[in-house]
Amino acid sequence: MIYHDKIYGKIKIEEPVVLELIKTLSFQRLKEISQVVHAPIYLKILNLPFIKPQVYRFEHSLGVFVLLKIFGAPFEEQISGLIHDLSIPVFSHSVDYALKEGSEIDHSFHDKIHKEFVKNSEIPKILKRFGFDINYILDDKNFPLKEKLLPELCADRIDYSIRDAVAYGIISKKEAEEFFENLRAIKNSWVFEDFESAKKFAKFYKKMNDYFYSGIATALMFRTVGDSLAYSLSRGIISQEDLFTTDERVLRKIKKFRKSDKKLELFLKRCEGNTAFKIDKKNYDAHCFCKSRVVDPLFKTKGSIKRLSRVDKNWAKTVKEDLRPKEYFIKFQD
């Protein structure tokens, strides 16, 4: 199989187990799960036209696999990277806001259910047939290049930030290539060649966080989509099982009821950006947290490896501040 990735270019994938995993219904579903929920309100606030290319979890999951493959990660880690997003529900992290399970702050819902979800899919039988242990594959402690806690760099974080940035014109394909040219995998850690390249990536990632991942547009998107999903679940318009189908399927089911349900219509208008809003801490309709992301890269210097925050005290302050979730108090003017 020749896979044409938007970031890494033409990649030959020929490992039989990987090809079978990609063909499964569980993995193919990711073609219809948006990387960032593209509610109209989000696009309007960020002034992003609807014709801009969307990024889907399918290409990101393959991207994590390819990134790990390029940098020589163990094959089991590549497989773990490939299937790391299988448990992501429809509209991605909006479900964290719909289910009221306390995961708004850290967007951890799909991580909490990941092992059980994968074990109940067709994946374990495939892995067993090829001699792989599903429990080993699902244990993130075995794969430090694939996954680490913030503010560490990991393959997941590297791929989604660069992929989103190229898709929306924040950086060019050439700038993305420069990041990879200056990146190394050393002793299970991602390390930049020098201070300058580490600082450049850290500042780039902060820009993505401030503008996309934890900004007001994202807060409104998560809150309005989450409220629409929560209400639809409470009314029986959709079921818990629907949350693990596709974005479009769930949206079609919900929209069938908008004309006959005034409250649902209200929520959908908010999603579509047809309702004015303001930030008001004293008189608000919605209290919303947004997970905030910041990275603190390692870099090579004079034969050793150091962390950016240990050299740049201003960055140490930024890391401390930006690891706190952003908090919004939203008043809708329906």
C-alpha positions in Angstrom: 0.0 0.0 0.0 1.3 3.4 -1.0 -0.1 6.1 1.4 0.1 9.8 0.4 0.3 11.8 3.6 -0.2 15.5 3.5 2.7 16.0 5.9 5.1 13.2 5.3 4.5 12.6 1.6 4.5 9.2 -0.1 4.8 6.3 2.4 5.0 2.6 1.7 3.0 0.5 4.2 3.5 -3.2 3.7 3.3 -4.8 7.1 0.3 -7.3 7.0 -0.9 -6.5 10.5 -1.0 -2.8 9.8 -2.8 -3.2 6.6 -5.5 -5.4 8.3 -5.9 -2.9 11.2 -6.4 -0.1 8.7 -9.2 -2.0 6.9 -11.2 -2.6 10.1 -14.5 -0.8 10.6 -13.2 0.7 13.8 -10.3 2.4 12.0 -12.3 3.3 8.9 -14.8 5.1 11.1 -12.1 7.7 11.9 -12.5 9.0 8.3 -15.7 10.7 9.5 -14.5 12.0 12.9 -13.2 15.6 12.7 -9.9 16.3 14.3 -11.2 19.7 15.5 -15.0 20.0 15.7 -16.0 22.2 12.8 -19.1 23.7 14.2 -20.1 26.8 12.2 -19.6 29.0 15.3 -16.0 28.0 15.4 -15.3 28.8 11.8 -17.1 32.1 12.0 -15.2 33.4 15.1 -11.9 32.3 13.6 -12.9 33.7 10.2 -12.1 30.3 8.6 -14.1 29.7 5.4 -16.0 26.4 5.1 -13.9 25.5 2.0 -10.8 25.1 4.2 -9.8 21.4 4.3 -10.9 19.5 7.4 -8.5 17.2 9.2 -9.9 13.9 10.3 -8.8 11.4 12.9 -8.0 8.8 10.3 -5.2 10.8 8.7 -3.9 11.9 12.2 -3.8 8.3 13.4 -1.9 7.2 10.3 0.3 10.2 10.8 1.3 9.2 14.3 2.1 5.7 12.9 4.2 7.1 10.1 6.0 9.6 12.3 7.0 6.8 14.7 8.0 4.6 11.7 10.2 7.3 10.2 12.0 7.9 13.5 12.6 4.2 14.1 10.3 3.5 17.0 9.7 -0.2 17.9 7.1 -1.8 15.8 4.8 -2.3 18.7 4.9 1.4 19.4 4.0 2.1 15.8 1.0 -0.1 16.1 0.0 1.5 19.4 0.3 4.9 17.7 -1.9 3.7 14.8 -4.8 2.7 17.0 -4.5 5.4 19.7 -7.6 7.3 18.7 -10.0 4.4 18.1 -12.1 5.3 21.1 -12.6 8.9 20.1 -16.3 9.7 20.1 -18.3 11.8 17.6 -17.3 15.5 17.5 -14.2 14.5 19.4 -13.8 16.2 22.8 -17.3 17.8 22.7 -18.5 14.6 24.3 -16.4 15.5 27.4 -18.9 18.5 27.7 -22.0 16.4 27.0 -21.6 13.6 29.5 -20.9 15.7 32.6 -18.2 13.2 33.8 -15.7 15.8 35.0 -13.5 15.5 32.0 -14.0 19.1 30.6 -10.8 20.3 32.1 -8.5 17.5 30.7 -10.5 16.1 27.8 -9.8 12.6 29.2 -13.1 10.7 28.4 -11.8 8.8 25.4 -8.5 7.9 27.2 -10.5 6.5 30.1 -12.5 4.2 27.9 -9.7 3.4 25.4 -8.6 0.0 26.6 -12.1 -1.4 27.1 -13.2 0.0 23.8 -10.4 -1.5 21.8 -10.6 -4.8 23.6 -14.3 -5.0 22.6 -13.5 -4.3 18.9 -12.1 -6.5 16.2 -8.5 -5.4 17.0 -7.5 -8.0 19.6 -8.2 -10.9 17.3 -6.0 -9.4 14.5 -3.2 -8.6 16.9 -3.3 -12.1 18.4 -3.2 -13.8 15.0 0.0 -11.9 14.3 1.6 -12.7 17.6 1.1 -9.4 19.4 -0.1 -8.9 23.0 -3.1 -6.5 23.2 -2.4 -5.7 26.8 1.2 -4.7 26.0 0.0 -2.6 23.0 -2.5 -0.7 25.1 -0.1 0.2 27.9 1.2 3.7 27.2 4.0 3.2 29.7 5.6 0.9 27.1 5.7 3.7 24.5 7.2 7.0 25.6 7.8 8.3 22.1 4.1 7.9 21.3 2.6 9.3 24.5 3.7 11.4 27.4 2.0 13.9 29.7 2.2 17.6 29.1 4.4 19.5 28.8 6.5 16.7 27.2 6.6 16.2 23.5 5.2 13.1 22.0 4.3 11.8 18.6 0.6 12.4 19.1 1.2 16.1 20.0 3.8 16.6 17.2 1.6 15.2 14.5 -1.7 16.9 15.4 -0.2 20.4 15.9 1.8 20.4 12.7 -1.0 18.7 10.7 -3.6 21.3 11.9 -1.3 24.2 11.3 -0.5 23.2 7.7 -4.1 22.5 6.9 -5.2 26.0 8.1 -2.2 27.9 6.7 -0.6 28.7 10.0 2.7 27.3 8.8 3.8 26.2 5.3 4.7 22.7 4.3 8.3 23.9 4.2 8.2 25.1 7.8 6.8 21.8 8.8 9.6 20.0 7.1 12.1 22.2 9.0 10.7 21.1 12.3 11.2 17.4 11.4 14.7 18.1 10.0 15.7 19.4 13.4 14.0 16.7 15.4 15.6 13.5 16.7 14.4 10.5 18.8 17.0 9.9 21.4 16.6 7.5 24.3 12.8 7.4 24.1 12.5 11.2 24.0 12.0 13.8 21.2 15.0 16.1 21.1 15.6 19.1 18.9 19.0 19.8 17.4 19.5 23.1 19.1 18.0 25.8 21.4 16.7 27.8 18.5 14.7 25.0 16.9 13.3 23.9 20.3 12.2 27.5 21.1 10.7 27.9 17.6 8.6 24.8 18.0 7.5 25.7 21.5 6.4 29.2 20.4 4.6 27.7 17.4 2.7 25.2 19.7 1.7 28.0 22.0 0.3 29.9 19.1 -1.8 26.9 18.1 -3.0 26.6 21.7 -3.9 30.2 22.1 -5.6 30.5 18.7 -7.1 27.0 18.3 -7.0 24.6 21.2 -8.0 26.8 24.2 -9.2 30.0 22.7 -12.8 31.4 23.0 -13.8 29.9 19.6 -13.0 26.5 20.9 -14.6 27.1 24.2 -17.8 28.1 22.5 -17.6 25.2 20.1 -17.2 22.6 22.8 -19.9 24.2 25.0 -22.5 24.6 22.3 -21.9 21.2 20.6 -21.7 19.5 24.0 -25.0 21.1 25.2 -26.7 20.0 21.9 -25.4 16.4 22.4 -26.4 16.4 26.1 -29.9 17.6 25.4 -30.3 15.1 22.5 -29.2 12.3 24.7 -31.7 13.3 27.5 -34.6 13.4 25.0 -33.7 10.1 23.4 -33.0 11.7 20.1 -29.6 10.0 20.1 -28.3 7.1 22.1 -25.0 6.4 23.8 -24.2 4.0 21.0 -24.6 6.8 18.5 -21.6 8.6 20.1 -19.4 6.0 18.5 -20.7 6.2 15.0 -19.8 9.3 12.9 -20.2 13.1 13.1 -22.5 13.3 10.1 -24.8 10.4 11.2 -25.4 12.0 14.6 -25.9 15.5 13.2 -28.6 14.1 10.8 -30.4 12.4 13.6 -30.4 15.6 15.7 -31.5 18.0 12.9 -34.6 15.9 12.2 -36.1 17.2 15.5 -35.0 20.9 15.4 -38.3 22.2 14.0 -40.4 20.4 16.6 -38.2 21.1 19.6 -37.7 24.7 20.5 -34.9 24.1 23.1 -33.0 21.9 20.6 -33.4 24.7 18.0 -31.9 27.1 20.5 -28.9 24.9 21.1 -28.4 24.4 17.3 -28.6 28.1 16.6 -25.8 28.7 19.1 -23.7 26.0 17.4 -24.2 27.7 14.1 -23.1 31.1 15.4 -26.5 32.6 14.9 -26.6 33.8 18.5 -24.6 36.7 19.8 -22.6 36.2 23.0 -20.4 38.0 25.4 -18.0 37.2 28.3 -19.7 38.0 31.6 -18.4 36.5 34.9 -21.4 37.8 36.9 -24.3 37.0 34.6 -23.6 33.9 32.4 -25.4 31.0 30.8 -22.5 28.7 30.4 -19.4 28.1 32.5 -16.8 26.4 30.3 -13.2 25.1 30.8 -10.8 24.5 27.9 -7.8 22.2 28.2 -4.7 24.4 27.7 -1.6 22.9 26.1 2.0 23.9 26.2 5.2 22.0 25.5 8.7 22.2 27.0 11.0 20.6 24.5 14.4 19.0 25.0 17.4 20.2 22.9 21.0 19.2 22.3 23.7 21.6 23.5 27.5 21.0 24.0 27.2 17.3 24.1 24.3 17.2 26.5 20.5 17.4 26.5 18.7 20.2 28.3 15.1 21.3 28.7 14.0 24.6 27.3 12.6 25.9 30.6 15.8 25.2 32.4 17.6 27.6 30.0 14.9 30.1 29.3 13.3 31.3 32.6 10.6 33.2 30.7 9.5 29.9 29.1 9.5 28.3 32.5 6.9 30.9 33.5 4.9 30.3 30.4 4.8 26.6 31.0 3.5 27.1 34.5 0.8 29.5 33.4 -0.4 27.7 30.3 -0.7 24.3 31.9 -3.7 25.7 33.8 -7.0 25.2 31.9 -8.6 28.3 30.4 -11.9 29.3 32.0 -14.8 31.1 30.3 -18.1 32.6 31.4 -20.4 32.9 28.4 -23.6 34.9 28.2 -25.7 34.1 25.1 -28.0 36.8 23.7 -30.6 34.4 22.3 
